[in-house]
Amino acid sequence: MLKLRPVFLALTGCLALSAALPQAHAAATAGVLTVAPGPAPMTAATAAPGVLDYDGIPTVEHASAENVGGLMYYCDSHKLVTDTTVRSLGRQLAAREGIRTNPAYAWGGQGRLMLSPTVMFDITTLNRDQQEAVCSRSALRGPDLLAH
């Protein structure tokens, strides 16, 4: 029985290690930011009065750098803007410390514009022209966002 003890210990160690490695690997390589569910975002149909401008799109002036960075990724990946400003701004913002780990970045990447820390607007509910306008207006904030 004592002769089997080293084998038993080795097997136990291997089992423990094999159970821990996939979890550690998944956490290290996924790079996926999980965000707790927030309040349901406003849509084009449910927007409160005053949220949408005269042209039917929400204002972007209060969106954070993190949210705009994620939104630039959304706009570029959905080919909503053809010039390179959106891609360049998105990359510059994403390269900053803490931007990509912020939940606002993840929401922007899903097409959610943060109107305030607790209020989001789902731009995917807008028509394509309006989504393009949100992307362009967000990109215009680039110099101000990069300066801070």
N, C-alpha and C positions, 0 to 999 in steps of 0.2 A: 504494500500500500504506500509506503514511503517513497518507493521508486517512481510512482506515478504522480507524486506531488509536483515536481517541476513541470511535467507535461500539463497538468491541470492548471497551474499558475500561468503558463505560457498561453494556453488556450483562452483562459479567462481574460488575460491582457489583450490578446488579439481581438476577441469579441468586443471588448470595451472600446478599443481603438477603431474597429470597423464601424461601430455605431456612431462614434463621435466625428469621424472624418467627413462623411457626406454632409453633415450639418455645417461643419466649419467651412468646408469647401463652398457650399451653396451660399453661405453668408458672405464669404470673401469674394466670390466671383460674380455673384448676381448683380451687384451694384444697383439694385432696384430700391428705390426709396418708397417705402410703404407709408401711406398717409392715412391717418384715421378718418373715417367718414365725417364729413362736415355737414353743415346745413345744405339742403337741396338748393342748387344754384337757380337764380332767376333765369328765365328763358325769354325769348322774344315775345311770347304770348303772356307771360306772367310778370313782366317787368313792372315795378312800381312807377307811378307817375314821376316824371322828372329824371328817370334813370337813362332813358334814351335821348340822344340829341335830336335836333331837327331832321337829321337824315336817317334816323332809326337805329343808330349804333350807340353803345354805351361810351361814356367818357373814359379815357385811359389816363387822365392826369394824376390819379391817386394810386396807380398800380406801382408796386415795389419793383426794384431791380430784379429780385428773384423771380417774381411773377412774369415780368416782361421777358426775362431770359428764357423761361420755359415757353412762353407764348411765341417767341421767335422760332424756337424749335418746332412748335406745332405748325406755324405758318410756313416754314421752309419745307417740312416733311409733307405737308398737304399741297405744296406748290401754289400757295395763295398769292405769293409775290414773286416776280421773276427776277428782280435785280438782286445783287449780292449784298445789299445793305443789311437785310434781315438776317442772312446767314452769318455775316461778319459780326453784327451786333450780338446775336445769340451766342456765338463762340467766345467773344470777348467777355460777355457777362458770365457765361458758364465757367470761364477760367478763373474767375475771382474766388477767393477763399470763402467757403460756406454757402455759395449760391446754389450749387447742385444738391446740397443736403437739406435745403430748406423746403418745407412742404409747399410753399407758394410756387416754387419752381416746378414741382410735380403737377400742381393744378394747372399751371400755364401750359405745360406739355400736353395736357388733355383738352386744351381749348377753353379753359376756365379763366376769365379775367377777374381779378380780385378788385372790387370797387372800394372795399375797406377791409380791415382785418377779419371781419366776420361775414361779409356779403360778397358772393361770387355771381358772375354772369356767365352762362354757357354760350359762348359765341358760335358753337356748332348749330344752334337753333336759328341763326341768321342765314339769309341767302348768301350765295357765294360772293357777290359784289360787296355786301356788307361785311363779310368776314375779311375780305381783302382790305377794306377801308380800316377795320380795326387793326389789322397787321401793319398797315402803312402808318397810321397814327401812333401806334406803339413804337415803331421804329424811329419816328421823329423825336421821341423822348430820349433816344440813345445818347446824344452828347451830354445831356443833363445827368443821366444815370451813370455814365462812365466817369464823369467828373467827381462824383462822390465816392 
